[in-house]
């Protein structure tokens, strides 16, 4: 069999080769033209655009956070400082694989599940492009060294140094200063986003929050050159930030510490005010907490311990605790009774130990079961006779009491620069109708006359009213700020509200009369706080108070020993010293402390002694045991017939 073969055709092969060459050449030419066109587009047409993008990749405009202003007490003691801490942070836009990066980082430094969880929360929150997010703060030197060695392995991860708030006195000033914390998404919406573009912290409570605008300062900027990994190579331009203003407060850290020591481990509050200026000298709430825990983020274990404590250390009793003021309002009630003519200095009542409204079966008991007998206003304040003030309140009525108590600041937070303070409750007919859907009854007035019933006040309000009383009705709004200076040390005036009108009495001598009765509380033979006033080298005025926590049924006797500790009465005291030209007014609350004379008044005496004698604020002319009733401005004739 013969195998068939095709004869070779050179002409046809040449033609095929030529066609293929032409097609290849055409493709090469086309691709070359496309590349040339693209090169032309990139280099000439879009030159400006890509030059800008290139510069943007190479250069970045970074915000520079201002240094937060410092806070001092009146003696120059530093209360709020800034200290550097080192944190490891991550920039999302510069990190290839976030999970893998975190896993590798965890092999170099300890990362707790809580730190990782907090990082994820911050990562998901709204943030600015190229904004770094902290993974772990407060790195120690060993962790910083390990990260520095392996830094090349983690693009987008940096060790950053920043100034973080530090409170040297820790819990001593927590309820007054407040603290700063990481700025939240909601808070970022309420502030100037440009000025806070480099800021991670914001005032959360107290002075830190109220004076946030003054303490924060103005943000600065810097243009930096970065490498391909986003790391800064050099600073090209810089506009320095403006530091926040420094604050000096009226607070005296020595007096604050003395008040805390006097309260000890008891739950309570102390507020001390300088009547002449309205400056708050001490603002104590116990127990307290360490604000440094909250600055960079408190761990869950510590927070649960604070939150679940039965003593509620996070609760600011001085500003937000609302308590029945008890008998501490009797001096103000006395001013009302005299100024309205409801009673005179000679008006007497008979105290059998109980008071009854005609037609009403209820008995309103005196704290002294056998009664005080015949009492006038002077002795009723000195011995804290409830029956006298039951009768005074019944005769005056709620409208008059509401009007005069409001003059002393009850029912509203009168502090000039404290946001957290609560208003308390100054009841009225309208208040009860709205709050309780009931009309006002005469028995409500009787209860209100001794600071019980619906009336509630904070320790700050009690101290404020006492300072107004000590000033003979002249108002000075209580305030924390004493002075403020800018970066150059120049004084800046804080913007504070105007005080309410002064209290003008028909007979200005009534102030002296009430002062004398309060002086009798401390120095009289039957004064309820005579033990606390004993052996003093100056004259002081005060009033004790006891606020019921649980009601006692008709006919039953109050037995503190039979009650659980947290059901016992609150102890209160208000007072000022010296009586002439007062230098300090104080309100003391001891929760479940029992009687004000035994628990609260001794605390105030310690503060009076410290302020007037140890710290030297007592004038030489006041260092004698002169009684105000012998003062030339006080009419001794009006005391004729009184039980002195």
C-alpha positions in Angstrom: 0.0 0.0 0.0 1.4 3.4 -0.9 1.3 6.2 1.7 -0.2 9.5 0.4 1.8 12.7 1.1 0.9 16.4 0.6 3.3 18.4 -1.4 4.9 21.5 0.4 3.6 24.9 -0.8 6.2 27.6 -0.1 3.9 30.3 -1.5 1.1 29.5 0.9 3.5 29.2 3.9 5.0 32.6 3.1 1.5 34.1 2.9 0.5 32.7 6.3 3.7 33.9 7.9 3.3 37.3 6.5 -0.3 37.6 7.8 0.7 36.4 11.2 3.6 38.9 11.3 1.3 41.7 10.3 -1.3 40.8 13.0 1.5 40.6 15.6 2.9 43.9 14.5 -0.5 45.5 14.6 -1.1 44.2 18.2 2.3 45.4 19.3 1.7 48.8 17.7 -1.8 49.0 19.3 -0.5 48.1 22.7 2.4 50.6 22.3 -0.1 53.3 21.3 -2.3 52.5 24.3 0.7 52.7 26.6 1.9 55.9 25.1 -1.6 57.3 25.4 -1.8 56.2 29.0 1.6 57.6 29.7 0.5 60.9 28.2 -2.6 60.9 30.3 -0.7 60.2 33.5 2.2 62.5 32.9 0.6 65.4 31.1 -3.2 65.4 31.3 -3.6 64.2 34.9 -0.2 65.4 36.1 -1.6 67.9 38.6 -4.1 65.3 40.1 -1.5 62.6 40.6 1.1 65.0 41.9 -1.4 66.1 44.6 -2.2 62.5 45.4 1.5 61.6 45.6 2.1 64.5 48.0 -0.8 63.4 50.0 0.6 60.0 50.4 4.0 61.4 51.2 2.8 64.3 53.5 0.1 64.3 56.1 -1.5 67.1 58.1 -1.6 66.0 61.7 -3.5 67.6 64.6 -1.5 68.4 67.7 -3.5 68.2 70.9 -3.2 71.1 73.3 -1.9 70.5 76.8 -4.8 70.4 79.2 -4.8 73.2 81.9 -3.7 72.4 85.4 -5.9 72.7 88.5 -4.6 74.0 91.9 -6.1 74.5 95.3 -6.0 78.0 97.0 -2.6 77.2 98.4 -1.0 76.2 95.1 -1.3 72.5 95.8 -1.6 70.7 92.4 -4.9 68.8 92.2 -4.9 67.8 88.5 -1.7 67.2 86.6 -0.7 65.8 83.2 1.7 62.9 83.0 3.2 61.1 79.9 2.2 57.5 79.2 3.1 55.3 76.3 0.5 53.4 74.3 0.6 51.0 71.4 -1.8 52.1 68.7 -3.0 50.9 65.3 -4.0 52.9 62.2 -6.6 50.9 60.2 -5.7 52.4 56.9 -2.0 51.3 57.2 -2.7 47.8 58.5 -3.0 44.9 56.1 -4.5 42.2 58.4 -5.9 43.5 61.7 -6.6 40.1 63.3 -3.2 38.7 62.3 -1.5 41.8 63.6 -3.3 41.6 66.9 -2.4 37.9 67.2 1.3 38.6 66.6 1.3 41.5 68.9 -0.2 39.3 71.6 3.0 37.2 71.4 5.1 40.2 72.3 3.0 42.0 74.9 0.2 40.8 77.2 -3.2 41.7 75.7 -6.1 40.8 77.9 -9.5 39.9 76.4 -10.9 43.1 78.0 -8.2 45.3 76.2 -9.0 43.5 72.9 -12.7 44.0 73.4 -12.3 47.7 74.2 -10.0 48.1 71.2 -12.7 46.5 68.9 -15.3 48.9 70.3 -13.1 51.9 69.6 -12.3 50.6 66.2 -15.9 50.3 65.2 -16.8 53.7 66.5 -16.8 56.7 64.1 -13.3 58.1 63.8 -11.3 60.3 61.6 -9.2 58.9 58.7 -5.8 57.8 59.7 -6.7 58.3 63.3 -4.8 55.9 65.6 -6.7 53.7 68.0 -5.1 52.6 71.2 -4.7 48.9 71.7 -3.1 49.0 75.1 -2.2 52.0 77.3 0.4 52.5 80.0 3.1 50.3 78.6 6.0 49.5 80.8 9.6 49.9 79.7 10.0 46.2 78.8 7.0 46.2 76.6 8.2 49.4 74.8 11.6 47.7 74.2 10.1 44.6 72.8 7.8 46.5 70.4 10.7 48.7 69.3 12.7 45.5 68.3 9.8 44.1 66.3 8.4 47.3 65.0 9.2 46.5 61.3 6.8 43.6 61.4 3.8 45.6 62.2 2.8 48.2 59.6 0.3 50.7 61.0 1.3 49.9 64.6 3.1 52.6 66.6 4.1 53.3 70.2 2.8 56.8 71.0 3.5 59.0 73.9 0.7 61.3 75.2 0.0 63.4 78.2 -2.7 61.8 80.4 -4.5 63.4 83.4 -3.3 62.4 86.8 -4.9 63.3 90.1 -2.1 63.3 92.8 -4.6 63.3 95.7 -6.6 60.4 94.2 -9.9 60.0 96.0 -9.6 63.0 98.2 -10.9 65.3 95.4 -12.8 62.9 93.2 -16.3 64.1 93.9 -15.3 67.7 93.5 -12.8 67.6 90.6 -14.6 64.8 88.6 -12.3 63.2 86.0 -11.5 63.1 82.3 -12.1 60.0 80.1 -11.9 59.0 76.5 -14.1 61.1 74.4 -17.2 59.2 73.2 -18.9 59.4 69.8 -21.9 61.3 71.4 -19.5 63.8 73.0 -17.7 64.3 69.8 -21.0 65.5 68.2 -21.4 68.2 70.9 -17.9 69.8 70.6 -16.1 71.6 67.8 -14.7 68.7 65.8 -11.8 70.8 64.5 -10.6 71.8 67.9 -11.0 68.3 69.2 -9.3 66.7 66.1 -6.2 65.7 68.1 -7.9 65.2 71.5 -8.7 61.8 73.0 -9.9 62.9 76.4 -12.7 65.2 77.7 -14.0 66.2 81.1 -16.7 63.8 82.3 -17.7 65.2 85.7 -17.1 68.0 88.2 -14.6 70.8 87.6 -13.2 68.9 84.7 -16.5 68.9 82.9 -17.8 72.4 83.8 -14.5 74.1 82.8 -13.9 71.9 79.8 -13.7 74.8 77.3 -11.2 76.6 79.5 -9.1 73.6 80.3 -8.9 72.1 76.8 -7.1 74.9 74.9 -6.8 75.2 71.1 -5.6 72.5 68.8 -2.4 72.9 66.7 -1.3 71.3 63.4 1.9 69.9 61.8 2.6 68.9 58.2 4.8 65.7 58.3 6.6 63.7 55.6 5.9 59.9 55.9 7.4 56.8 54.3 5.5 54.1 52.5 4.5 52.5 55.8 3.0 55.7 57.1 5.8 56.5 59.6 6.8 60.1 60.1 10.2 61.0 58.6 10.3 64.7 59.4 8.1 67.6 60.3 7.7 70.1 57.5 5.5 72.8 59.1 4.1 73.2 62.6 1.5 75.5 64.3 1.8 75.1 68.0 -1.4 74.4 70.0 -2.6 76.8 72.7 -2.5 75.2 76.1 -5.7 75.3 78.3 -6.0 77.8 81.1 -4.9 76.9 84.6 -7.5 77.0 87.3 -7.0 77.9 91.0 -9.9 76.8 93.2 -11.1 78.1 96.6 -10.7 74.5 97.8 -8.2 74.0 100.6 -6.8 70.5 100.3 -5.8 70.6 104.0 -9.4 71.4 105.1 -10.7 68.8 102.6 -8.4 66.1 104.2 -9.4 67.2 107.7 -13.1 66.8 106.8 -12.5 63.4 105.3 -10.6 62.3 108.4 -13.4 63.6 110.6 -16.0 61.6 108.8 -13.8 58.5 108.8 -15.4 55.4 107.3 -18.9 56.8 107.8 -21.1 57.6 104.8 -21.6 61.3 104.7 -20.8 64.7 103.3 -19.3 68.0 104.3 -19.5 71.3 102.5 -17.6 74.4 103.8 -18.1 77.8 102.3 -16.3 81.1 102.9 -19.3 83.5 103.4 -17.4 86.6 102.3 -16.7 85.3 98.8 -18.9 82.3 98.4 -15.8 80.2 97.7 -16.2 76.5 98.5 -13.4 75.6 100.9 -14.2 71.9 101.2 -16.6 69.6 99.3 -16.4 66.0 100.7 -18.5 62.9 100.0 -17.5 59.7 101.6 -16.8 57.0 100.7 -15.0 58.1 97.6 -13.1 56.5 94.7 -9.8 57.0 92.8 -10.6 59.1 89.6 -7.3 57.9 88.1 -8.9 54.6 87.4 -11.3 56.2 84.9 -8.9 58.3 82.9 -7.6 55.7 80.4 -10.5 53.3 81.0 -11.4 51.4 84.2 -11.3 47.6 84.1 -14.5 45.7 84.6 -13.5 44.2 87.9 -12.7 47.5 89.5 -15.9 49.1 88.1 -18.1 46.3 89.3 -16.5 46.6 92.8 -17.4 50.3 92.9 -20.9 49.9 91.3 -21.9 47.0 93.6 -20.6 48.4 96.8 -23.5 49.0 99.3 -21.8 52.3 100.3 -22.2 53.6 96.8 -18.8 55.4 96.6 -19.6 56.7 93.1 -22.6 58.7 94.5 -21.8 62.3 95.3 -23.7 62.8 98.5 -22.6 66.5 98.8 -24.2 67.5 95.5 -26.8 64.9 94.7 -27.8 63.4 98.0 -31.2 64.8 98.9 -32.1 64.6 102.6 -34.8 66.0 104.8 -33.0 69.0 106.3 -34.6 68.4 109.7 -34.1 71.0 112.4 -31.2 72.7 110.6 -33.8 75.0 108.9 -35.2 76.3 112.2 -33.0 79.4 112.2 -34.4 80.3 108.7 -37.9 79.5 110.0 -37.2 81.9 112.9 -36.2 84.7 110.5 -39.4 84.0 108.6 -41.5 84.1 111.7 -40.1 87.4 113.0 -40.1 89.1 109.6 -43.7 88.2 108.8 -44.9 89.0 112.3 -46.1 85.4 112.7 -44.3 85.4 116.1 -42.3 87.9 118.1 -39.3 87.5 120.3 -41.6 87.3 123.2 -44.1 84.8 121.8 -44.2 81.6 123.9 -45.9 78.3 123.6 -46.4 75.3 126.0 -44.6 72.2 124.9 -46.2 69.1 126.5 -44.2 66.8 124.1 -46.8 66.7 121.4 -48.7 69.0 119.0 -52.2 68.6 117.6 -54.1 70.5 115.0 -57.6 71.2 116.1 -60.0 68.7 114.6 -57.1 66.3 113.7 -56.5 63.1 115.6 -52.8 62.9 114.7 -50.2 63.8 117.3 -47.0 65.5 116.1 -44.3 64.5 118.6 -41.4 66.5 120.0 -38.1 64.8 120.0 -38.1 65.2 123.8 -41.0 62.9 124.9 -41.8 64.8 128.1 -41.7 68.1 126.2 -39.8 71.3 126.9 -42.5 73.2 128.8 -42.8 76.9 128.2 -40.7 77.9 125.2 -39.9 81.1 123.2 -38.2 81.4 119.8 -34.8 81.9 121.3 -34.8 78.7 123.4 -36.7 76.8 120.8 -33.7 77.2 118.4 -31.2 76.6 121.2 -32.9 73.5 122.5 -34.4 72.5 119.1 -38.0 72.5 120.3 -40.2 70.9 117.6 -43.5 72.0 119.0 -42.7 75.7 118.7 -41.9 75.2 115.0 -45.0 73.0 114.4 -47.1 75.9 115.7 -45.1 78.5 113.7 -45.4 76.5 110.5 -49.1 76.0 111.0 -49.7 79.7 111.6 -47.4 80.8 108.7 -48.7 78.3 106.1 -47.0 76.7 103.2 -47.0 79.8 100.9 -45.0 81.9 103.4 -42.6 79.1 104.2 -42.0 78.5 100.5 -41.3 82.1 99.8 -38.8 82.5 102.6 -37.1 79.2 102.2 -36.6 80.0 98.5 -34.9 83.3 99.5 -32.3 81.1 101.2 -31.7 79.0 98.1 -33.8 75.9 98.8 -35.5 74.3 95.8 -32.9 75.3 93.3 -29.2 74.5 92.8 -27.6 77.9 93.4 -24.0 76.9 92.7 -22.3 79.1 90.2 -20.0 76.5 88.6 -21.3 73.0 89.6 -23.4 71.2 87.1 -24.2 68.0 88.9 -25.8 69.6 92.0 -29.5 68.6 92.4 -32.3 71.0 93.2 -33.8 69.3 96.2 -37.5 69.8 96.9 -39.0 72.9 98.3 -42.7 71.8 98.4 -45.6 74.1 97.7 -49.3 73.7 96.9 -48.6 73.5 93.2 -45.7 71.0 93.7 -47.9 68.6 95.7 -50.8 68.9 93.2 -48.4 68.0 90.3 -46.3 65.4 92.1 -48.8 63.7 94.3 -52.2 64.6 92.8 -53.3 65.8 96.2 -54.1 69.1 97.8 -51.9 70.6 100.5 -53.0 69.7 104.1 -52.2 71.7 107.3 -50.3 68.6 108.5 -48.0 69.0 105.6 -47.1 72.5 106.8 -46.5 71.2 110.3 -44.1 68.6 109.0 -42.3 71.2 106.8 -41.8 73.4 109.8 -39.1 71.0 111.2 -37.6 70.1 107.8 -39.5 66.9 107.4 -42.3 65.7 105.2 -41.8 66.5 101.5 -38.9 68.9 101.9 -35.5 67.7 100.7 -32.1 69.5 100.5 -28.6 68.7 99.5 -25.6 69.3 101.9 -24.5 72.0 99.4 -27.9 73.8 99.7 -27.7 73.6 103.5 -24.2 75.1 103.5 -25.3 77.8 101.0 -28.3 78.8 103.1 -26.0 78.9 106.2 -23.6 81.2 104.4 -26.4 83.5 103.4 -27.6 83.5 107.0 -24.0 84.3 108.2 -23.9 87.1 105.6 -27.1 88.6 107.1 -29.0 87.9 103.9 -26.2 89.0 101.5 -25.9 86.5 98.6 -22.6 85.2 97.3 -23.2 82.3 94.9 -21.2 79.3 96.0 -18.3 78.7 93.6 -15.3 76.5 93.2 -13.2 78.8 90.9 -11.0 81.4 92.5 -8.9 82.5 89.6 -8.0 81.5 86.1 -4.8 82.2 84.1 -3.9 81.7 80.5 -0.6 80.4 79.0 1.1 83.7 79.6 0.0 83.8 83.2 -2.5 86.6 82.6 -5.7 86.4 84.6 -8.9 85.5 82.7 -12.3 86.3 84.2 -14.6 83.3 84.4 -18.2 83.8 83.3 -20.4 83.2 86.3 -24.1 83.9 86.9 -25.4 86.8 89.0 -26.5 86.0 92.5 -30.2 86.4 93.5 -31.4 89.5 95.4 -30.3 89.9 99.0 -32.7 89.2 101.8 -33.9 92.4 103.4 -35.6 92.2 106.7 -37.9 94.7 108.2 -35.8 94.7 111.3 -32.1 94.0 110.6 -31.6 93.3 114.3 -33.5 90.0 113.8 -30.2 88.6 112.3 -28.5 89.3 115.6 -31.3 87.6 117.5 -31.1 84.5 115.4 -27.3 84.5 115.6 -27.6 84.7 119.4 -29.9 81.7 119.5 -27.6 79.7 117.3 -24.7 80.8 119.5 -26.7 79.4 122.4 -26.8 76.1 120.6 -23.0 75.9 120.9 -22.3 77.7 124.1 -25.5 77.7 126.2 -26.1 75.4 129.1 -29.0 73.7 127.3 -27.7 74.1 123.8 -28.0 70.9 121.8 -24.4 71.1 120.6 -22.9 72.5 123.7 -20.4 69.6 124.0 -19.0 70.5 120.5 -18.8 74.2 121.4 -17.1 73.6 124.8 -13.7 75.2 125.5 -13.5 77.0 122.1 -11.3 80.1 121.9 -13.9 81.8 119.7 -17.7 82.0 119.4 -19.5 79.9 116.9 -23.2 79.6 115.8 -24.8 76.3 114.9 -27.9 74.2 114.6 -28.2 70.5 114.9 -30.6 68.4 113.0 -31.9 64.8 112.8 -33.7 63.5 109.7 -35.9 60.4 109.9 -35.2 57.6 107.5 -38.2 55.5 108.5 -41.5 56.6 109.9 -42.4 55.9 113.5 -46.1 54.9 114.2 -48.2 56.9 116.6 -47.3 56.0 120.1 -44.2 54.1 119.3 -40.8 55.1 120.6 -37.8 55.5 118.3 -35.1 52.9 119.3 -32.0 53.2 117.2 -30.5 50.0 118.7 -33.6 48.0 117.5 -33.2 49.3 113.9 -30.8 48.1 111.2 -27.9 50.6 110.9 -29.1 51.8 107.5 -32.6 52.6 108.9 -31.4 54.9 111.6 -31.8 58.7 111.5 -29.4 60.9 109.5 -27.3 63.3 111.6 -27.0 66.9 110.4 -25.4 70.1 111.5 -25.1 73.6 110.0 -23.1 76.5 111.5 -20.6 79.3 111.0 -17.7 80.8 112.9 -16.8 83.1 114.4 -20.2 84.7 115.0 -18.8 88.2 114.3 -17.4 88.5 110.8 -17.9 84.8 109.9 -15.0 83.2 108.1 -16.5 79.8 107.4 -19.9 78.2 107.1 -20.3 74.5 107.3 -23.0 71.8 106.6 -22.3 68.3 107.8 -24.3 65.1 107.0 -23.7 61.7 108.5 -25.9 59.1 107.0 -27.6 56.9 109.7 -25.4 58.8 112.2 -28.2 59.3 114.7 -28.3 62.7 116.4 -26.7 65.7 114.9 -25.3 66.8 118.2 -23.3 63.6 118.7 -22.3 62.7 115.1 -22.3 65.8 112.9 -21.5 68.8 115.2 -18.1 67.3 116.3 -17.1 67.2 112.6 -17.9 70.8 112.2 -16.0 71.8 115.3 -12.9 70.2 113.9 -13.3 72.2 110.7 -13.8 75.4 112.7 -10.7 74.8 114.8 -8.6 73.9 111.8 -9.7 76.9 109.7 -9.7 79.6 112.4 -6.9 78.5 114.6 -4.5 76.2 112.7 -4.7 77.9 109.4 -4.8 81.4 110.9 -8.1 82.8 109.5 -9.3 84.0 112.9 -9.0 87.8 113.3 -7.4 88.9 116.6 -10.6 90.8 117.5 -12.6 87.6 117.2 -10.3 85.4 119.3 -12.1 86.4 122.5 -15.2 84.7 124.0 -17.5 87.7 123.3 -21.1 86.9 123.0 -23.0 88.4 120.1 -25.9 89.3 122.3 -23.6 91.9 124.0 -22.7 93.4 120.6 -23.6 97.0 120.2 -25.8 96.2 117.2 -27.9 93.7 119.2 -30.8 95.0 121.3 -30.5 93.3 124.7 -33.8 94.8 125.8 -35.5 92.4 123.5 -34.2 89.5 125.6 -36.1 90.6 128.7 -38.1 87.7 130.1 -36.4 85.1 128.0 -34.9 81.9 129.4 -31.2 82.6 129.0 
